[in-house]
Amino acid sequence: MKIRFLSSLLIIALLIVGCEEDNTPDIVINDNSVVNNTEGGNNGNGGGNGTEELFGFITEDTTLDPSITYRLAAATFIDEGATLTIPAGTVIEAEPNGVQNYIAVLRGSQIQINGTAANPVIMTSAANTPAPGDWGGLVILGQSTTNLIDPAEPDDLPTSEVGQLPYGGSIVADNSGIISYLRLEYVGGALNGTQELNGLSLYAVGSGTTINNVQVFQCSDDGIEFFGGTVNVNNLAIVGAEDDSVDWTEGYTGTITDVFVSQTLDGDSGFEMDGFNTDFQNSGGFVSVPTINNATVIGSGDNSRAFRLRAGTGGIFNNVVIEDFGRGVVVEDDTAGDITSDNIPTDLQFTDVSFTGVNEEFLYEDDFANPTPPTQADVISGDSANATGTDVATWGAGWTVGIN
C-alpha cells in the first residue's frame, strides 16, 4: 500500500477551513512517505494479521486485506485517478478524533466497497465506549451537478464544508465507484454551525456511482446528506441521527428507493430538504427534485418533523409510512426567489401516505402571505391503505444493527 502523507500543519489547515468561499483550494503534498505499519498479534478478525494504519493520501490503486483491522489514524484522501477497493468483511476502526478523522474520495477518484449481507464492510469507532461523533464518516466528492456552480463560470467549483475540497461539474453520469453493504457507525460532527460532517456526505455524486445497502448508525449530525448530484441510492437505513436523518440541498435530483429512518436519539427532521444552499445562492438556476420510493420514517414522539421541505425544493414521494412525530409533512415558503409551494403538484407530491401517532399530519408555513395556501389535499394524494413503507426486515436482515 502506498500512501503519501501530508505534513501535520497541512492536515490541520485542510480540516479547519470550511466552505466560506467557493474557490478551489490548492492542495500541496509535502511528504512522500510509504506506509505499511502492520503490528503482530491476533485482532480477532479474519486471519488475525494485525493492524495497519490509514491516513494521508492514497495515490495509486489499493486493495485492503479483510484479515487486517485498519486503524484510521487521521483524515485519509483517495487521490485523483486512484481507486481504493475494500473487500467484504473489512473493518476500519477510526481513532475517536471527531471531524478531524474521515475518509474522503476526491473528485476524479473512486472507492469500491464490496460488502455482502453476510460480510458487510464496517467503518466504526475505535473507542472503548463508542458514541456519536467519534469520527467524521465517509465523504465522496463527484463531478456531477450542483446549483452552486454558475454556468457562466463552470471552473469556479464549490468546496466541501470540512476540508475545503472541490466538487461538482457537469458530468451527470460521473462514477465515483460502488458502495455495497456498508455500515457506518458513531460518525458525524461539526466544527461550527456551517462546517459539518455527516455519516455519509455526497457532494455532486453522479448517477454512474452505485450505492446499495448502506446503514448509518448513531450519527452526531445528519445521517446522509446530498449536496447536489444525481446519484441513486437503494436500501438506505439511518438509525439514531442526532440531527436530520436524510438531508439534501444544491439541486439534488437522484432517486432513493427503500429507505428506513428511526430517530432513536431524538433527532431533528426525518427528512430535511432544501432546493438550494441558502448560505449562498442558486447560481445554477435549478432546485432539488429527487424521487423517494418506499419510505418508513419513525420518530420519537416529540415535536420534530418527519418531512421538512423548504428553500424551493421539490420531491416526488411514493409509498410513505410516518410514525410518532409531532408534525408529518411541513412545507415552508421561506425564500423569495424559490417558492417551495410553487412546485405543487408537478414537482412536489406525496402519494399513498399513512400517519400513525402524528399530531399534525400537514403544516404549511408561509413568510410571504400566500393568498392561496396549499392544503393537505393539494400535497398528499392516493390512499393511506396502500402505504406499506419499506420492508427493512427483509433487505436489512443480517447486516444492519439497531432495527427491531
C-alpha positions as CSV (number, residue, x, y, z in Angstrom):
1,M,0.0,0.0,0.0
2,K,1.4,3.4,-1.0
3,I,0.2,6.5,0.8
4,R,1.6,10.0,0.5
5,F,1.5,11.8,3.8
6,L,0.6,15.4,4.4
7,S,2.6,17.4,6.9
8,S,0.8,17.8,10.2
9,L,0.4,21.6,9.6
10,L,-1.2,21.0,6.2
11,I,-3.6,18.4,7.6
12,I,-4.8,20.8,10.2
13,A,-5.2,23.5,7.6
14,L,-7.4,21.3,5.4
15,L,-9.5,20.3,8.3
16,I,-10.3,23.7,9.8
17,V,-11.0,25.6,6.6
18,G,-14.6,25.4,5.5
19,C,-16.9,26.4,2.7
20,E,-16.8,30.1,3.3
21,E,-15.6,30.8,-0.2
22,D,-16.4,28.7,-3.3
23,N,-12.9,28.7,-4.7
24,T,-10.9,25.6,-5.5
25,P,-8.1,25.2,-2.9
26,D,-4.5,24.5,-3.6
27,I,-3.6,21.1,-2.1
28,V,0.1,20.7,-1.6
29,I,1.7,17.4,-0.6
30,N,4.9,17.9,1.4
31,D,5.9,14.3,2.2
32,N,6.1,11.2,0.0
33,S,6.4,8.6,2.7
34,V,5.2,5.0,2.3
35,V,3.2,3.2,5.0
36,N,2.8,-0.4,5.8
37,N,2.6,-0.2,9.6
38,T,1.5,-3.8,10.4
39,E,1.7,-4.9,14.0
40,G,1.8,-8.5,15.0
41,G,-0.8,-10.2,17.0
42,N,-4.3,-11.6,16.5
43,N,-7.0,-8.9,16.4
44,G,-9.9,-11.3,16.4
45,N,-10.9,-10.5,12.7
46,G,-10.3,-12.8,9.7
47,G,-6.9,-14.4,9.8
48,G,-5.6,-12.2,12.6
49,N,-2.9,-10.4,10.6
50,G,-2.6,-7.4,12.9
51,T,-3.5,-3.7,12.5
52,E,-2.5,-1.3,9.8
53,E,-2.9,2.5,10.0
54,L,-4.5,4.6,7.3
55,F,-4.0,8.3,6.9
56,G,-2.8,10.8,4.3
57,F,-3.2,10.5,0.5
58,I,-3.8,7.1,-1.3
59,T,-2.2,7.9,-4.6
60,E,-2.4,4.6,-6.5
61,D,-4.9,1.7,-6.8
62,T,-5.0,0.0,-3.5
63,T,-6.9,-3.1,-2.1
64,L,-7.3,-3.6,1.6
65,D,-7.0,-7.0,3.2
66,P,-10.1,-8.2,5.1
67,S,-7.9,-10.2,7.5
68,I,-6.4,-6.9,8.8
69,T,-8.1,-4.4,11.1
70,Y,-7.4,-0.9,9.7
71,R,-6.9,1.9,12.1
72,L,-8.0,5.2,10.7
73,A,-5.5,7.5,12.4
74,A,-6.3,10.8,10.7
75,A,-8.0,12.1,7.6
76,T,-7.5,9.9,4.6
77,F,-7.9,11.0,1.0
78,I,-8.2,8.9,-2.2
79,D,-6.3,11.0,-4.7
80,E,-7.5,11.8,-8.2
81,G,-7.1,8.8,-10.5
82,A,-6.7,6.3,-7.7
83,T,-9.2,3.6,-6.6
84,L,-9.5,2.2,-3.1
85,T,-11.0,-1.3,-3.0
86,I,-12.4,-2.6,0.3
87,P,-13.4,-6.3,0.2
88,A,-16.3,-7.9,2.1
89,G,-15.8,-8.3,5.8
90,T,-13.2,-5.5,6.1
91,V,-13.3,-3.5,9.4
92,I,-11.9,0.1,9.7
93,E,-11.7,1.5,13.2
94,A,-11.3,5.2,13.4
95,E,-9.5,7.0,16.2
96,P,-12.1,9.0,18.1
97,N,-10.8,12.4,17.0
98,G,-14.1,13.8,15.8
99,V,-14.3,15.6,12.4
100,Q,-10.5,15.6,12.1
101,N,-10.8,11.9,11.1
102,Y,-12.7,10.9,8.0
103,I,-12.3,9.3,4.6
104,A,-12.6,11.5,1.5
105,V,-13.0,10.2,-2.1
106,L,-11.7,13.1,-4.0
107,R,-13.0,14.4,-7.3
108,G,-11.9,12.0,-10.1
109,S,-11.1,9.1,-7.8
110,Q,-13.2,6.0,-6.9
111,I,-14.0,3.8,-3.9
112,Q,-15.1,0.2,-4.4
113,I,-16.8,-1.2,-1.2
114,N,-17.7,-4.8,-1.9
115,G,-19.5,-5.9,1.2
116,T,-22.2,-8.6,1.3
117,A,-25.2,-9.2,3.6
118,A,-23.2,-11.9,5.4
119,N,-20.0,-9.9,5.5
120,P,-20.6,-6.1,5.3
121,V,-17.8,-3.6,5.4
122,I,-17.9,-1.8,8.7
123,M,-16.4,1.6,9.5
124,T,-16.7,2.3,13.2
125,S,-15.1,3.9,16.2
126,A,-12.0,2.6,17.9
127,A,-13.2,4.0,21.3
128,N,-13.7,1.6,24.1
129,T,-17.1,3.2,24.7
130,P,-18.1,4.5,21.2
131,A,-20.5,7.4,20.8
132,P,-22.0,9.5,18.0
133,G,-19.4,12.0,16.7
134,D,-16.3,9.8,17.4
135,W,-15.2,10.3,13.8
136,G,-16.2,12.2,10.7
137,G,-17.6,9.4,8.4
138,L,-17.3,9.0,4.6
139,V,-17.2,11.9,2.1
140,I,-17.5,11.5,-1.6
141,L,-16.8,14.4,-4.0
142,G,-18.0,13.9,-7.5
143,Q,-18.1,15.8,-10.8
144,S,-21.9,15.9,-11.3
145,T,-24.2,18.9,-11.0
146,T,-24.8,21.4,-8.2
147,N,-26.6,24.7,-8.3
148,L,-23.7,26.4,-6.6
149,I,-21.9,26.5,-9.9
150,D,-22.7,29.5,-12.1
151,P,-23.0,28.3,-15.8
152,A,-21.0,31.4,-16.8
153,E,-18.1,30.3,-14.6
154,P,-18.1,26.5,-14.7
155,D,-14.5,26.2,-13.5
156,D,-15.3,28.1,-10.2
157,L,-16.0,25.0,-8.1
158,P,-17.6,25.0,-4.7
159,T,-15.8,23.3,-1.8
160,S,-16.8,20.9,1.0
161,E,-17.8,22.3,4.4
162,V,-14.9,20.5,6.2
163,G,-11.5,20.3,4.4
164,Q,-12.5,22.8,1.6
165,L,-12.2,20.0,-1.0
166,P,-13.5,20.9,-4.5
167,Y,-16.5,19.2,-6.1
168,G,-19.1,19.4,-8.8
169,G,-19.1,19.9,-12.6
170,S,-21.3,18.9,-15.5
171,I,-20.8,15.1,-15.7
172,V,-24.3,13.9,-14.8
173,A,-23.3,10.2,-15.0
174,D,-20.0,10.7,-13.2
175,N,-18.8,7.5,-11.5
176,S,-17.2,7.7,-8.0
177,G,-17.3,3.9,-7.6
178,I,-19.5,1.3,-5.9
179,I,-20.7,1.1,-2.3
180,S,-22.5,-2.2,-1.4
181,Y,-23.3,-3.4,2.1
182,L,-21.6,-0.7,4.2
183,R,-22.3,0.1,7.9
184,L,-21.0,3.5,9.2
185,E,-21.1,3.7,13.0
186,Y,-20.6,6.6,15.6
187,V,-20.0,9.2,12.9
188,G,-20.6,12.9,12.2
189,G,-19.9,16.1,13.9
190,A,-19.3,19.8,13.4
191,L,-16.6,22.4,13.6
192,N,-19.3,25.1,13.9
193,G,-22.8,25.7,12.7
194,T,-21.9,25.7,9.0
195,Q,-19.0,23.3,8.8
196,E,-20.3,19.8,9.4
197,L,-19.6,16.2,8.5
198,N,-22.4,13.7,8.2
199,G,-22.4,9.9,8.3
200,L,-22.2,9.8,4.5
201,S,-21.6,13.1,2.7
202,L,-22.3,13.0,-1.0
203,Y,-21.0,16.1,-2.9
204,A,-22.2,16.2,-6.5
205,V,-22.0,12.5,-6.9
206,G,-23.1,11.3,-10.3
207,S,-25.5,8.7,-11.5
208,G,-22.7,6.4,-12.6
209,T,-22.0,5.7,-9.0
210,T,-23.7,2.7,-7.4
211,I,-24.8,2.9,-3.8
212,N,-26.8,0.0,-2.4
213,N,-27.4,-1.2,1.1
214,V,-25.9,1.4,3.4
215,Q,-26.6,1.9,7.1
216,V,-25.6,4.9,9.2
217,F,-25.9,4.1,12.9
218,Q,-25.7,6.7,15.6
219,C,-24.6,9.9,14.0
220,S,-23.9,13.3,15.6
221,D,-25.1,15.2,12.6
222,D,-27.1,14.2,9.5
223,G,-27.2,10.5,8.6
224,I,-26.8,11.2,4.9
225,E,-26.6,14.5,3.0
226,F,-26.8,15.1,-0.7
227,F,-25.1,18.3,-1.9
228,G,-26.5,18.3,-5.4
229,G,-25.7,15.4,-7.6
230,T,-27.7,12.8,-9.5
231,V,-26.7,9.5,-7.7
232,N,-29.4,6.9,-6.9
233,V,-29.4,5.1,-3.6
234,N,-31.2,1.8,-2.8
235,N,-31.8,0.2,0.6
236,L,-30.7,3.0,3.0
237,A,-31.1,2.7,6.8
238,I,-30.5,5.6,9.2
239,V,-30.8,4.8,12.9
240,G,-30.0,7.3,15.6
241,A,-29.1,10.6,13.8
242,E,-28.9,13.5,16.3
243,D,-29.8,16.0,13.6
244,D,-31.6,15.0,10.4
245,S,-31.6,11.5,9.0
246,V,-31.8,12.4,5.3
247,D,-30.8,15.8,4.1
248,W,-30.5,17.3,0.6
249,T,-29.6,20.6,-1.0
250,E,-28.0,22.3,-4.0
251,G,-30.3,20.7,-6.6
252,Y,-30.1,17.0,-5.9
253,T,-32.1,15.1,-8.5
254,G,-31.5,11.4,-7.9
255,T,-33.8,8.6,-6.7
256,I,-33.8,6.9,-3.3
257,T,-35.6,3.6,-3.2
258,D,-36.4,1.8,0.1
259,V,-35.3,4.0,3.0
260,F,-35.8,3.3,6.7
261,V,-35.4,6.1,9.3
262,S,-35.5,5.7,13.0
263,Q,-34.9,8.8,15.1
264,T,-33.9,6.9,18.3
265,L,-31.7,9.8,19.6
266,D,-34.4,12.5,19.4
267,G,-33.1,13.9,16.1
268,D,-34.4,16.9,14.3
269,S,-36.2,16.1,11.0
270,G,-36.5,12.7,9.4
271,F,-36.0,14.3,6.0
272,E,-34.8,17.9,5.8
273,M,-34.9,19.2,2.2
274,D,-33.6,22.4,0.6
275,G,-33.8,23.3,-3.1
276,F,-30.5,25.2,-2.8
277,N,-27.9,26.2,-0.2
278,T,-29.3,29.3,1.4
279,D,-25.9,30.2,2.8
280,F,-25.0,31.1,-0.8
281,Q,-27.4,31.5,-3.8
282,N,-29.0,29.4,-6.5
283,S,-26.3,30.2,-9.1
284,G,-27.3,27.3,-11.4
285,G,-31.0,28.3,-11.5
286,F,-32.4,24.9,-10.7
287,V,-33.6,23.2,-7.4
288,S,-33.7,19.8,-5.9
289,V,-36.4,17.4,-7.2
290,P,-35.5,13.9,-6.2
291,T,-37.8,10.9,-6.1
292,I,-38.3,8.8,-3.0
293,N,-39.9,5.4,-3.3
294,N,-40.9,3.2,-0.3
295,A,-40.0,5.1,2.9
296,T,-40.7,4.3,6.6
297,V,-39.9,7.2,8.9
298,I,-40.2,6.6,12.7
299,G,-39.8,9.4,15.2
300,S,-39.6,9.5,19.0
301,G,-43.0,11.1,19.7
302,D,-41.7,14.7,20.2
303,N,-42.4,17.8,18.2
304,S,-40.0,17.1,15.4
305,R,-40.9,16.9,11.7
306,A,-40.9,13.8,9.6
307,F,-40.6,15.7,6.3
308,R,-39.5,19.4,6.2
309,L,-39.5,20.9,2.7
310,R,-38.0,24.4,2.2
311,A,-35.8,26.7,0.1
312,G,-37.7,25.9,-3.1
313,T,-37.2,22.1,-3.0
314,G,-39.4,19.7,-4.9
315,G,-39.7,16.0,-4.3
316,I,-41.8,13.1,-5.5
317,F,-42.7,10.7,-2.7
318,N,-44.4,7.4,-3.2
319,N,-45.5,4.9,-0.5
320,V,-44.6,6.5,2.8
321,V,-45.2,5.4,6.4
322,I,-44.9,8.1,9.1
323,E,-45.0,7.1,12.8
324,D,-44.6,9.0,16.1
325,F,-43.8,12.6,15.0
326,G,-45.2,15.8,16.2
327,R,-45.5,17.0,12.6
328,G,-45.7,14.9,9.5
329,V,-45.2,16.9,6.2
330,V,-44.2,20.5,6.6
331,V,-44.0,22.8,3.5
332,E,-42.2,26.1,4.1
333,D,-42.2,29.1,1.8
334,D,-39.1,30.8,3.2
335,T,-37.1,32.1,0.3
336,A,-38.3,34.8,-2.1
337,G,-36.5,33.6,-5.2
338,D,-37.5,30.0,-4.9
339,I,-41.0,29.3,-3.6
340,T,-41.4,25.7,-2.3
341,S,-45.2,25.6,-2.8
342,D,-44.8,26.6,-6.5
343,N,-43.7,23.0,-7.1
344,I,-47.1,21.6,-6.1
345,P,-48.3,19.3,-7.6
346,T,-46.0,18.6,-10.5
347,D,-42.6,18.5,-8.7
348,L,-43.8,18.2,-5.1
349,Q,-46.3,15.5,-4.4
350,F,-46.8,12.7,-1.8
351,T,-48.8,9.6,-2.9
352,D,-50.1,6.9,-0.6
353,V,-49.1,8.1,2.9
354,S,-50.1,6.7,6.2
355,F,-49.8,8.5,9.6
356,T,-49.7,6.8,13.0
357,G,-49.2,8.8,16.2
358,V,-48.7,12.1,14.4
359,N,-50.1,15.2,16.0
360,E,-50.3,17.4,12.8
361,E,-50.3,15.4,9.6
362,F,-49.7,18.5,7.3
363,L,-48.5,22.0,8.1
364,Y,-47.8,25.0,5.8
365,E,-45.6,27.8,6.9
366,D,-45.5,31.0,4.8
367,D,-43.3,34.0,5.0
368,F,-44.9,35.8,2.1
369,A,-48.7,35.8,2.8
370,N,-49.6,33.4,0.1
371,P,-53.3,34.2,-0.9
372,T,-54.0,30.6,-1.8
373,P,-52.0,28.5,0.7
374,P,-51.8,24.8,-0.2
375,T,-53.8,22.3,1.8
376,Q,-53.1,18.7,2.8
377,A,-55.2,17.5,-0.2
378,D,-53.0,19.5,-2.6
379,V,-49.8,17.9,-1.4
380,I,-50.8,14.4,-0.3
381,S,-52.9,12.2,-2.6
382,G,-53.7,8.5,-3.1
383,D,-54.9,6.1,-0.4
384,S,-53.3,5.5,3.0
385,A,-54.3,1.9,2.8
386,N,-51.7,1.4,0.1
387,A,-48.9,2.8,2.2
388,T,-46.6,-0.1,3.3
389,G,-43.3,1.8,3.5
390,T,-40.2,-0.3,3.1
391,D,-39.6,-3.9,4.1
392,V,-36.4,-3.3,6.0
393,A,-36.8,-6.6,7.8
394,T,-36.1,-8.3,4.5
395,W,-33.4,-6.2,2.8
396,G,-31.7,-5.2,6.1
397,A,-31.5,-8.7,7.6
398,G,-28.1,-9.8,8.9
399,W,-26.0,-6.7,8.2
400,T,-27.9,-3.8,10.0
401,V,-28.0,-3.1,13.7
402,G,-30.5,-1.3,16.0
403,I,-33.5,-2.2,13.9
404,N,-36.2,-4.3,15.6
